[in-house]
Amino acid sequence: MRAVATVIMNRVHVSDGEYLRVCQGNLRNVIFQPSQFDCAATELYGTYNPQNIFNIPAEQVHYEIADWALGGGALGAVGDCLWYFNPFSPTCQQYFPRTRTGTFHTRIGNHCFYRPTQLYYQT
């Protein structure tokens, strides 16, 4: 969870590219940017998403991680990554997403983390 929180805060603090332009350094804009985080969507692929943040009550650990991230915490292994993805396979793609704006950095558990390429800064 700290790795994902680090990605979210990286998007809040990014200095250029799509996330700066669209989200303008606003945490709410980052979380609710369309098609970014499944848990923030009430509908996925035209079907109701029962596992969204509006239906599942937060637990103490979620508050602790939010406080940690908002207080400047960052997981060093994630670095400046702006994306994460669970490929449901033992390997990670070299680039993500298909636009090749992110390049593979590390894997933590089932998730692959991607840092921005120069192409990202042109978005």
C-alpha positions, 0 to 999 in steps of 0.5 A, a space after each residue: 500500500 505504501 508503494 501505491 501511495 508513493 505513486 499517487 503522491 508522485 503524480 501530485 508533485 510531478 513537475 511536467 507532463 499530463 499529470 501536472 496539466 490535468 491534475 494541477 498538483 491536486 490530490 483529489 484530481 489525481 485520485 479521480 482522474 478517469 480510468 486511473 484507479 479502479 477503486 475510485 470508479 463506480 463502474 468498470 467496463 459498463 458494469 457496477 464496481 462493488 469494490 469501490 472506495 464508496 462501498 468499502 469502509 476504510 480501516 485504520 491501516 488506510 488512515 495510517 498510510 494516508 497520513 504517512 504519504 501526506 506527511 512526506 513519506 515515500 517508498 524509496 524502492 518506487 522512486 519517481 514512478 508514476 504508474 503501477 500495474 498488476 500484469 497477472 503474470 510472473 514478468 513485467 512489460 518493459 513499457 507501460 502503458 501502450 504509449 511507452 511513456 513509462 519504463 519498467 523500474 521494479 516489481 513489488 509483490 504482484 505489481 510492476 512499477 514504471 517511471 516516466 520516460 522522456 516521452 511522458 514529458 511531451 504529453 
